Amino acid sequence: MTIAVTGATGQLGQLVIAKLKEKTAGSNIIALVRSQPRSKPPYPV
């Protein structure tokens, strides 16, 4: 199952992605962002 997270560069979005990565593989997560320059994650994917 693929999960899309909106607002992935925000504080809540980053927390949601971190928790999802504990539960599922990173390849199952899609981060949706509004601003591409801010889209570089501060964590390894």
C-alpha positions, -999 to 999 in steps of 0.1 A, spaced: 0 0 0 13 35 -9 7 63 15 8 100 4 15 127 30 6 162 22 25 191 38 55 168 41 80 197 47 61 211 77 66 202 113 37 178 115 44 163 81 79 155 91 67 138 122 41 118 103 67 106 78 91 96 106 64 75 123 53 60 91 89 49 83 89 30 116 58 11 105 65 6 67 92 8 41 102 42 29 93 31 -7 56 30 4 56 67 14 51 96 -10 58 131 3 37 158 -13 52 193 -11 42 228 -22 77 242 -26 103 221 -43 134 239 -28 121 229 7 115 193 -3 150 180 5 144 158 35 166 163 66 167 125 70 177 96 48 149 81 27 
